Amino acid sequence: MTRKINIFDTTLRDGEQSPGASMNTEEKLIIARQLIRMNVDVIEAGFPISSPGDFKSVAEIGRIADDRCTVCGLTRAVDKDIEVAAEALKTAKRPRIHTGLGVSPSHLRDKLRMTEDEAIERAIHAVKFARNFVDDVEFYAEDAGRADQDFLCRIIEAAVKAGATVVNIPDTTGYNMPWAFGARIADLRERVDGIEDVTISVHTHNDLGMATALAIEAVRNGATQVECTINGLGERAGNTALEEVVMVIRMHGQELDAHTDIVTQELTRASKLVSSITGMTVQANKAIVGVNAFAHSSGIHQDGVLKARDTYEIIDPADVGAGGSQIILSARSGHAALRHRMAELGYTFEDDEFESIYQAFLEVADKKKEVYDEDLESIVHERERVTKAIWTLGAVQVSCGFPLTPTATLTLVDEGGEEHTVAAFGTGPVDAVYKAVNQIVSVENDLSEFAIKAVTRGIDALGEVTVRVTAGDGQVYTGRGSDNDIIVSSTKAYINALNRLISDRQ
């Protein structure tokens, strides 16, 4: 059986320290319920002495947490901090006080202004004082990643002997190289008397983009708790991302001799929830929970994934609650991806038919970042309209704007392939185009309705125009056209309506 790695979530404490990510008590409770649903081992609910809101949040989260989940409150190595945290944690079934101080030369010299011996005395006192209130005390050695290793061993041993049940070794500034940080953990295990009886925790930051690597290297070297946040929220560049640590351990459990009890199918939901509440957008290419994490745009990748998912995916999207793989249609997509999506939409084509669909798709894809299902529907319908056409659009160009007179130059192609080109003026660009059409297609009609709507999302969306024309006998004919250019859509729609009118008269 592999080692159990406890997941200590500090989204509600360190994560909230990310600029712009502050949360009120009600919002923290919503996230806490999700963390409990995910089976997180420890929730660091806040820093009780920092504000009445944090005190209330710790107390309320302690009230809703069951006896499987430890609720933790952060303190400095100050008696008043510890007393306030103990009061807030009275509601928790499994309370933990998290206390400590800086241990690096810069912290001791510049922030705390104390000697190493004074720091050790402070640590011993804080741990013993906290043990008067709770049985579970975690000691943090802030900035341990830059501490003198001999001193780090001394202060951790002192904390263990004073009664700490968990010792937290943070790389507070994300400074370490992963192998060097792992070596620190291994050295502590080798040299600190009694450390085998406590939990070794790590808290790593992402200043150099290596927070997850630091945490995993620590696990490889004996750490049994990882402190992390949903989406990697946290001070500066953030903390270790919970979803990354959990899935690395899941994928490499045997190699790491490790497992967690996290319900991984809740990871995507947790990510979206935290993003929604904090307003902190998750980058699209974020590992595990980014919107592109299981999306494939390259034609080669799409072909491979359609044949066998694990060709390009090491994780089943369902395992993290992300639904399924996404085939993103773009100008880089190949025939296989388009056929697959068309089949999902209920369309099948012979090879020669499909090739014309594919070419039309590429024309749209060259103008858009992504081609949506609605685009494909429009392509199919547009193809049907053109196939049955008496007149087709060859080219259209307009000039307009104040103080110009709207002018349209239009080329239509008849059934025999002959081109007809005219120019016309109008009150607006669409009026000018329609007057040009009427010069070529001489058929009595009255434009009775004109409507535009966006077919798809985004600024580069296809625009679909619907028109209705009334013939001299009162019969109404509908025409539709779609294109990225609304003038082109308008032209196609009008021609489509006139083609219907003419066909009905033949």
Order of alpha helices (4+ residues) and beta strands (2+ residues): beta-beta-alpha-beta-alpha-beta-alpha-beta-alpha-beta-alpha-beta-alpha-beta-alpha-beta-alpha-alpha-beta-alpha-beta-alpha-beta-alpha-alpha-alpha-beta-beta-beta-alpha-beta-beta-beta-alpha
